Amino acid sequence: MNILIITDVDSRKKWANIVVNYFTNYTLTYFDNFINIKIINEFNVIILALGGGANYKFLLKFSQYIEENKPKRRPIIITGFNGSTDTDNIHALLCRVGSDFICLNSKKDYNNFSNHLKKLNFSNHTLTLTGLAKQYNQIEKVEKNKIVFFAQPDVPKTKRERVYIVKKLEQLALKYPDKLVYIKPRSKKGSSNITHQEKYYYQDLLKENSIKNIYLIYDDVEKILLSTNLSITVGSTVALESIHCKVNTVVLSDFGIRQEYGNHHFMGSGCLLSFDDLLSAKKGYVNQVWKENNILIDSKKFENLVTKVLKKIEQQKNTHEILPLEPLYYNKNNASYFYYNTLRINDCNKNIWFRFRNLPIFKLN
């Protein structure tokens, strides 16, 4: 089986890589050349690990190509969301409508997006509940001895807020001298291939630190969590993973409960606490009803996705007829400006791959 991944940043590429891991019995092909869209039919499956607008640009160009050239077969298209999903951002979902499977990370995401589509009188049959693409069962658990702050590249935004976090972590390190306190940056300084760019690096803010038991750590999140006593974040998806791994988890309320900081996702979780709560030894709890609706990590869900994909491929092979395209939600009637402006961008570029040619997984001829 040939699988093409189209991605733009490391975080989404990581999501796509985990998805294809569930196709373990098949040969995987990663796109690494600047090619014309005509050869996409060499692939059985295309995974779009992209942002909303880029998904729509590809899906629109893809549908044009199929309609104009009428090939005998086509690849199966998979899209999804690689972390905490704001289900009020219906545009992000509608830009993915037109793919065969839209992977969703939780029951809340599935139910909310289904309700949105129902209100728009549009089918929700391509929505697929897969859960977060994680594989913690493959990593051996080790002794837990860490307090870890999981940083985000653009949250919080200001230098003053970040200095505040560093100072509070230093206080924690002094209060618990027998513990190792770590800051886990989202990326190494200077990295450009991330979803959001970082302006004030914790690596710089920590240079003046004189506390002996506070460090930086760059290991994979999956590995870190399994040796962590206390996980702290402002609003990262890591908090969902941390709760799943039964780590004491704190989502900071120090800066307020704010949509742009992502901690609003955790209202009702029992995990919203402040640094002062931590310094006074207060612990959070996990609301199990909230957890059931908001956190899902289940390899069987991805195995079910693989089964459905293979069924579609087999159906196309047996009937010798191309699978019907899933309809795009945005069209020339209900979103004429967005539709025609996207067409204009595609036409100016002549080739959809022009939009992706500078991405790190691609090599120009």
Buried (B, 14 or more C-beta within 10 A) or exposed (E): BBBBBBBBBBBBBBBBBBBBBBBEEBEBBBBEEBBEBEEBBEBBBBBBBBBBBBBBBBBBBBBBBBEEEEEEEBBBBBBBBBBBBBBEEBBBBBBBBBBBBBBBBBBBBBBBBBEBBEEBEEBBEBBBBBBBBBEBEEEEEEEEEBBBBBBBBBBBEEEEBBBBBBEBBBBBBBEBEEBBBBBBBBBEEEBEBBBEEBEBBBBEBBEEBEBEBBBBBEEEBBBBBBBBBBBBBBBBBBBBBBBBBEBBBBBBBBBEBBEEBBBBBBEEBBBBBBBEBBBEEEEBEBBEEBBEBBBBBEBEBBEBBBEBBBEBBEEBEEEEEBBEBBEBBBEEEEBEEBBEEBBEBBEEBEBBBEBBEEBEBBEEE
